[in-house]
């Protein structure tokens, strides 16, 4: 009787961990992109005299033929909300009613109101009791890093994101070559990886990829296209984890023609595990998209990732979780905890002391260190762009695609000063 493939662990020795990703055309992820494109637009249109005073908390709901935008905003600038919504939808690939959603013809309902004066009282430095920018809400935030991948992210999530990125490339290549689409914007990936008894990845076990397609394609055609043009090229990048062929599930329901907001209602903030660490680290529950950086749900989660990544990059630990917690209206965190899972090279108390010494963890300190009020490619966001997107810099719309972490273009991924922690 044949045994398991070479390099495969026995059930007693292995654990299987799974993470998923969704494409830019997934209705929840499209909602995130709209909310963040609107954040970019409000920041870009902020008058210089009000720099740093704009407040944004935008939620988007998408359903068949309709986009609903609601939330709270404080600004002296003007943003054509419906225009930003339509441009973001169209850029994602929903450009015809045959695809179930069309940015140029869908309804856009706007229900934005002014930010609560009671919240502003505790957040604005001018009215805060400490004369500092207070946290925009209470909550817990977590940052994680691991040596599993070059970007210091969990392997199952890195592969899942790679699959959804590749799916967009292939969809556009096919559309350009064939003068029309065969694959449509909605897609989901999921990757299961076997981990050894020491907690490190050893083998890719299962890959799931469901991709929306035109009705003219039969299932075998879709499966062949997805396998050869999306899955195979991505897995080849992770060849050290291919010990025997992984289990593949491609469009396992048999048909995926109805997708996007036509098939499922999308809402901002429903893909928080996709956005972070794929379930491999704790999550405080707060979503990111549509929130300006005074909301510590977002900015402190970015700072926690920055600290965790620099701890691992410095060689101080192989794995790390950084946990921060805040009270609304209070500048300093109420808790700072660091967990290295026994992989630390120096005393964890010394690591914590260095973190406290090196980093200002107030909202103002985080915003300043990471440049969160000055995205360097705001004009490349869909609602602001004139022509093709710029090749350099970042904006908040970019964070709503393929995760908020692991992309070196984002300032919270910078490790140029990691050596400071090891000093």
Buried (B, 14 or more C-beta within 10 A) or exposed (E): EEEEEEEBBEEEEBEBBBBBBBBBBBBBBBBBBBBBBBBBBBBBBBEEEEEBBBBBBBBBBBBBBBBBBBBBBBBEBEBEBBEBBBBBBBBBBBBBEEBBBBBEEBEBEEEBEEBEEEBBBBBBBEEBEEEBBBBBBBBBBBBBBBBBBEBBBBBBBBBBBBBBBBBBEBBEEBBEEEEEBBBBBBBBBBBBBBBEEEBEBBBBBBBBBBBBBBEEBEBEEBBEBBBEBBBEBBBEEBEEBBBEEBEBEBBEEEEBBBBBBBBBBBBBBBBBBBBBBBBBBBBBEBBBBBBBBBBBBBBBBBBBBBBBBBBBBBBBBBBBBBBBBBBBBBBBBEEBBBBBEEBBEBEBEEBBEBBEEBBBBBBBBBBEBBEBBEBBBBBBBBBBBEEEBEEEBBBBBBBBBBBBBBBEBBBBBBBEEBEEBBE
